[in-house]
Amino acid sequence: MSFKYVPFTKKQLQLLTWWTEKSPYKNMSGIIADGAVRSGKTIIMGLSFVMWSMETYKNQKFAICGKTVGSARRNIIEPLTEMLKGRGYRVRENRTDGRIVVRRKGKKNTYYIFGGRDERSASLIQGITLAGVMLDEAALMPRSFVEQALARCSVPGSKVWFNCNPEGPRHYIKKEWIDKAKEKKVLRLHFMLDDNPSLDEETKEKYYSMFEGIFYKRFILGEWAFSDGIVYPNVKQDAFYTNATRDNVLPIKIREHDIKPFYSADYGTTNPMVYLEVYKYKKPGDSIPYFYVDREYCYDSKKQFKQKSDLEYVEDFNRFKSADGYKMLIIDPSAESIKVAHMQHGDKVVNAKNDVIPGISMVSTLFSLGHIFINKDECKNLVEELGLYQWDSKKSEHGKEEVVKTNDHSCDALRYAIYTTTANFEVYGYKK
């Protein structure tokens, strides 16, 4: 693999050189780069971080942190390695130890790779003494991990490097670092799509069309904006089909049962129990999948005045599922009892990936792209919920990103189905 060099923009050059001797910001203790997705922040920050550390230190330890170790390798280490080699650096990665060693002009430094997925991650970085840390996707990391990483930077002259896309305006990164940047002697650089020279106008227009609502404000405008209003304002009428128009919407491979469906479930006892029948399909030359939600099972015990047992739901599912077979049943991992009941019956159960905000972002993007279709005759609850599914404005004002926990059961099942089965694609804002 060879890296294609493109002339840097003014903003990228500032990010690349802010620490150098002639820079007016050289005495700053750190930097924050935030803003739009695909705006050219990550790889330039990675290059700047390594160049600064190799220019300033030798035989020291540094940390490069992503949401996960895998995302850090994919988004930073792999492209950065090619750029460094092109500039005369020698790079060797030791995956067993989770580190890379960089050498140049008689100097050597070690860079440890960490993932800040959840509260438990803070313990992973304890005990190490660092001369600097780079935090990619910092706004997606728990505060405990970020603060632990910063506390490890005890070598004289150490600097901290933040890179992130915006979240809500009450997020701790916004309140404690961006709003207090001057106080903390941190340089803040705000990036937009035009700051990435690799994006042509056609590509930028594609990104502009992919997001609506809160995700447009954050991922395109780069705003730290409140989540309010309808969660999916971008659900257009052509996302729905009827039994009468089914054959005109579904690809022939699905209609002829060459592609088997899969199912997703949102478990409820007093709340509604939902199963969705979903088909996934890719068109030639299109890497982003299409989803067809063709049928829905929904039982609301409050409306029926009778609760059902797990066994009864399993029996209902087996009457509901396709007679031609299916790929799997996706269930929220916390719904242990229904999972066990299904597995005892021999069903092919898969744990749902239940990251709410990234999942909503992916579903929203696919709606904007016109990649989700729903049979409105057979999925009446889902159709109704999509029009009612809202952000919790009261919690948003207190810095919590949550949806109102009503009219959400079919929407949750839809999110499980899509987010669990879709491999990362670079355009939806959050990376898996």
C-alpha positions in Angstrom: 0.0 0.0 0.0 1.3 3.5 -0.9 0.0 6.7 0.5 -1.1 9.3 -2.0 0.1 12.8 -1.0 -2.2 15.7 -1.4 -1.2 19.3 -0.6 -2.3 20.3 2.9 -4.9 23.0 3.5 -4.1 26.0 5.8 -6.1 24.3 8.7 -4.2 21.0 8.3 -0.8 22.8 8.2 -1.7 24.6 11.4 -2.5 21.2 13.0 0.7 19.8 11.6 3.0 22.6 12.9 1.4 24.2 15.9 4.1 22.8 18.2 7.1 23.9 16.1 9.7 26.5 17.2 8.3 29.3 15.0 4.6 28.7 15.9 2.9 31.2 18.3 1.3 28.2 19.9 4.4 26.2 20.7 4.0 26.7 24.5 0.4 25.4 24.5 -0.1 22.2 26.6 -2.4 20.5 24.0 -4.7 20.8 21.1 -8.3 19.9 20.2 -9.4 19.3 16.7 -13.2 19.0 16.3 -15.8 19.4 13.6 -17.3 17.7 10.6 -16.7 14.0 9.7 -14.2 13.4 6.9 -12.8 16.9 7.4 -9.1 15.8 7.4 -8.5 15.8 11.2 -7.4 12.3 12.2 -4.5 11.4 10.0 -2.9 14.8 10.1 -3.2 14.8 13.9 -1.6 11.4 14.0 1.3 12.6 11.8 1.7 15.8 13.8 1.7 13.8 17.1 4.5 11.4 16.0 6.6 14.2 14.4 6.4 16.3 17.6 7.2 13.3 19.8 10.2 12.2 17.6 11.5 15.8 17.4 11.1 16.4 21.2 11.9 13.1 22.9 13.8 9.8 22.6 13.3 6.5 24.5 9.9 7.7 25.8 6.4 6.2 25.9 3.3 7.6 24.3 -0.3 6.5 23.9 -2.5 6.5 20.8 -6.1 5.9 21.9 -9.2 5.1 19.9 -12.7 4.0 20.8 -11.4 0.5 20.4 -7.9 -0.9 19.6 -9.3 -2.0 16.3 -10.6 1.4 15.3 -7.2 3.0 16.4 -5.3 0.6 14.1 -7.8 1.1 11.2 -8.2 4.9 11.5 -4.7 6.0 12.6 -2.0 3.4 12.7 -2.4 1.8 9.2 -2.5 5.1 7.2 0.0 6.8 9.5 2.5 4.0 9.0 2.6 4.6 5.3 2.9 8.4 5.7 5.8 8.0 8.2 7.7 5.5 6.0 7.4 8.0 3.2 9.1 10.6 5.4 12.0 8.4 6.4 10.7 6.9 9.6 11.1 3.3 10.4 8.0 1.8 12.0 7.5 -1.7 13.5 4.3 -2.8 15.1 4.1 -5.5 17.8 0.5 -6.6 17.9 1.0 -8.9 20.8 2.1 -6.1 23.0 -0.3 -3.5 21.4 2.5 -1.1 20.5 4.5 0.4 17.6 8.1 1.4 17.8 9.2 4.4 15.6 12.9 5.2 14.8 14.5 8.0 13.0 18.0 9.6 13.1 19.1 7.6 16.1 16.0 8.3 18.1 13.5 5.6 19.2 10.1 6.0 20.9 7.3 3.6 21.7 3.6 4.2 21.1 1.1 2.0 23.0 -2.4 1.5 21.4 -5.4 1.6 23.8 -9.1 1.4 23.4 -11.5 3.6 25.5 -14.7 1.7 25.0 -16.3 1.9 28.5 -15.7 2.6 32.1 -13.6 -0.5 32.6 -11.1 0.8 30.0 -9.5 3.2 32.4 -7.8 0.4 34.2 -6.0 -0.6 31.0 -3.9 2.6 30.9 -3.1 2.8 34.6 0.5 2.5 35.7 2.2 3.7 32.5 4.2 7.0 32.4 3.7 8.9 29.2 5.2 11.9 27.4 2.1 12.5 25.4 -1.3 11.0 24.5 -3.5 11.3 21.4 -7.2 10.6 21.9 -9.1 9.9 18.6 -12.9 9.9 18.9 -12.4 11.4 22.3 -16.1 12.4 22.7 -17.1 8.8 22.5 -14.8 7.7 25.3 -15.9 7.7 29.0 -14.6 10.5 31.1 -12.8 8.1 33.4 -10.7 6.8 30.6 -9.8 10.3 29.2 -8.9 11.6 32.7 -6.8 8.5 33.4 -5.0 8.9 30.1 -4.2 12.6 30.8 -3.1 11.8 34.3 -0.4 9.4 32.9 1.3 12.4 31.0 3.8 13.2 33.7 7.0 13.6 31.6 8.1 17.3 31.5 6.9 19.0 28.4 4.2 16.4 27.7 1.2 17.5 25.6 -2.3 16.2 25.0 -4.0 15.8 21.7 -7.8 15.5 21.3 -9.6 14.7 18.1 -13.4 14.2 17.9 -16.7 14.8 16.1 -19.2 16.9 18.1 -21.8 15.6 20.5 -24.2 17.5 22.7 -23.3 21.0 24.0 -23.2 19.8 27.6 -20.7 17.0 26.8 -17.7 17.2 29.2 -15.2 17.6 26.3 -17.2 20.7 25.2 -17.6 22.1 28.7 -14.3 21.2 30.2 -11.9 21.6 27.3 -13.3 23.5 24.4 -15.1 26.2 26.5 -12.0 26.4 28.8 -9.4 26.1 26.0 -7.7 29.4 26.9 -7.7 28.7 30.6 -6.1 25.3 30.0 -3.7 26.6 27.4 -5.1 24.3 24.7 -5.3 25.3 21.0 -8.7 24.5 19.5 -9.0 24.0 15.7 -12.5 23.6 14.2 -12.6 21.6 10.9 -15.2 21.6 8.1 -15.4 19.4 5.0 -13.6 22.1 2.9 -10.5 21.6 5.2 -10.0 18.2 3.6 -8.2 18.6 0.2 -8.9 14.9 -0.6 -12.6 15.5 -1.0 -13.9 16.7 -4.4 -17.1 18.6 -4.8 -19.1 15.5 -5.8 -18.0 13.7 -2.7 -18.8 16.6 -0.4 -22.3 16.9 -2.0 -22.7 13.2 -1.2 -21.9 13.8 2.5 -24.3 16.8 2.6 -27.1 14.6 1.4 -26.4 11.8 3.9 -27.4 13.4 7.1 -30.4 15.3 8.4 -31.5 16.8 11.7 -29.1 16.5 14.7 -26.6 14.4 12.7 -26.4 17.1 9.9 -25.7 19.7 12.6 -23.0 17.7 14.2 -21.3 15.7 11.3 -21.6 18.3 8.6 -21.8 21.7 10.3 -19.6 20.5 13.1 -21.8 22.0 15.8 -22.1 20.8 19.4 -25.9 20.7 19.1 -28.7 19.5 21.3 -30.6 16.3 20.3 -34.2 17.3 20.1 -37.4 16.7 18.1 -38.1 13.6 16.0 -35.2 11.1 15.9 -35.7 10.2 12.2 -37.0 13.3 10.4 -35.5 12.0 7.2 -37.9 9.1 6.7 -39.5 9.9 3.4 -42.6 8.5 1.9 -40.8 6.4 -0.7 -39.3 4.4 2.2 -42.6 2.6 2.4 -44.2 0.0 0.2 -47.4 -2.1 0.3 -48.3 -5.7 -0.2 -49.5 -4.6 -3.7 -46.2 -3.0 -4.6 -43.9 -5.5 -2.9 -42.7 -7.1 -6.1 -41.8 -3.8 -7.5 -39.6 -2.9 -4.5 -37.9 -6.1 -3.4 -35.0 -7.4 -5.6 -35.8 -10.6 -7.6 -33.4 -12.6 -5.5 -35.4 -11.9 -2.4 -38.8 -12.5 -4.1 -37.6 -15.8 -5.3 -36.2 -16.7 -1.8 -32.6 -16.9 -2.9 -31.9 -14.6 0.1 -33.2 -15.8 3.4 -34.5 -13.2 6.0 -33.1 -12.6 9.4 -35.1 -11.5 12.5 -34.5 -9.0 15.3 -36.4 -8.8 18.6 -37.1 -6.3 21.2 -38.1 -8.1 24.3 -41.0 -7.0 26.5 -43.1 -8.5 29.3 -45.3 -5.5 30.4 -44.0 -3.6 27.3 -44.6 -4.8 23.7 -42.8 -7.8 22.4 -41.6 -7.2 18.8 -40.1 -9.4 16.1 -39.1 -7.9 12.7 -38.5 -9.9 9.5 -35.7 -8.2 7.6 -33.9 -8.9 4.3 -30.5 -7.5 3.6 -29.2 -7.0 0.1 -26.4 -5.2 -1.8 -26.7 -3.9 -5.3 -23.8 -4.4 -7.7 -21.2 -1.7 -7.3 -22.7 -0.3 -4.0 -20.9 -1.2 -0.8 -23.6 0.1 1.5 -26.4 -2.5 2.1 -30.2 -2.2 1.6 -32.6 -3.3 4.2 -36.2 -4.5 3.6 -38.4 -4.9 6.6 -41.2 -7.1 5.3 -43.2 -8.2 8.3 -43.7 -7.5 12.0 -44.9 -9.4 15.0 -46.0 -7.2 17.9 -47.8 -8.3 21.1 -48.8 -5.6 23.6 -49.8 -7.2 26.9 -51.3 -3.9 28.2 -53.7 -3.7 25.3 -54.5 -7.5 25.4 -54.8 -7.5 29.2 -52.7 -10.7 29.3 -49.0 -11.3 29.7 -47.3 -14.1 27.7 -44.5 -16.3 28.9 -41.2 -16.6 27.2 -42.2 -20.1 25.9 -45.4 -18.6 24.4 -43.3 -15.9 22.6 -41.0 -18.6 21.2 -44.0 -20.5 19.9 -45.4 -17.3 18.3 -42.0 -16.7 16.7 -41.9 -20.1 15.2 -45.3 -19.6 13.7 -44.2 -16.1 12.5 -40.8 -17.0 10.9 -40.4 -17.9 7.3 -41.1 -21.5 6.3 -38.1 -21.3 3.9 -35.7 -20.8 6.8 -33.8 -17.9 8.2 -30.3 -16.7 8.9 -30.5 -15.7 12.6 -32.5 -14.0 15.4 -30.9 -10.9 16.9 -31.8 -10.1 20.5 -30.7 -7.5 23.0 -28.0 -9.3 25.1 -29.6 -8.1 28.3 -32.8 -10.1 27.5 -31.3 -13.2 28.9 -34.5 -15.2 29.6 -35.9 -15.0 26.1 -32.5 -15.7 24.6 -32.3 -18.9 26.6 -35.8 -19.9 25.7 -35.0 -19.4 22.0 -31.8 -21.3 22.2 -33.4 -24.2 24.0 -35.8 -24.4 21.1 -32.9 -24.5 18.6 -33.2 -21.0 17.2 -30.0 -19.3 15.9 -29.6 -16.5 18.4 -27.2 -13.6 18.0 -26.5 -10.8 20.6 -27.5 -7.4 19.3 -25.0 -4.6 19.2 -26.7 -2.2 21.5 -24.8 1.1 21.2 -27.8 3.4 21.1 -26.5 6.7 19.6 -24.1 5.1 17.0 -26.9 2.7 16.0 -29.4 5.6 15.6 -26.8 7.5 13.5 -26.4 4.5 11.2 -30.2 4.0 10.8 -30.6 7.7 10.2 -27.9 7.7 7.5 -29.4 4.7 5.7 -32.8 6.4 5.7 -31.2 9.5 4.2 -29.6 7.4 1.5 -32.8 5.6 0.7 -31.4 2.2 1.8 -34.3 1.2 4.2 -37.7 0.0 2.9 -40.6 -0.9 5.1 -43.8 -2.8 4.3 -46.4 -0.4 5.8 -49.2 -3.0 5.5 -47.4 -5.6 7.5 -45.3 -3.3 9.9 -48.0 -0.9 11.1 -46.4 -0.5 14.6 -43.0 0.3 13.2 -44.4 2.9 10.8 -46.4 4.5 13.6 -43.4 4.6 15.9 -41.1 6.2 13.4 -43.3 9.2 13.3 -43.4 9.4 17.1 -39.9 8.4 18.1 -38.4 11.5 19.8 -35.3 12.7 21.7 -35.7 13.4 25.4 -35.3 17.2 25.4 -35.3 17.4 29.2 -32.4 14.9 29.6 -30.6 16.6 26.7 -30.6 19.9 28.6 -28.7 18.0 31.4 -26.2 16.5 29.1 -27.8 13.1 28.6 -28.3 11.8 25.1 -31.4 9.6 25.3 -34.7 8.9 23.5 -38.1 9.0 25.1 -38.8 5.5 26.2 -42.2 5.3 24.7 -43.1 4.4 21.1 -39.7 2.8 20.7 -40.0 -1.0 20.7 -40.2 -1.6 16.9 -37.6 1.2 16.5 -35.2 -0.6 18.9 -35.7 -3.8 16.9 -34.9 -2.0 13.7 -31.8 -0.5 15.2 -30.6 -3.9 16.4 -31.2 -5.4 13.0 -29.3 -2.8 11.1 -26.4 -1.8 13.4 -25.6 -5.4 14.3 -25.4 -6.7 10.7 -23.7 -3.8 9.0 -20.0 -3.7 8.9 -18.4 -0.3 9.4 -18.7 2.1 6.5 -16.9 5.4 6.7 -19.8 7.7 6.1 -22.1 7.5 9.1 -20.2 9.5 11.7 -19.4 6.8 14.3 -17.0 4.1 13.6 -17.3 0.5 14.9 
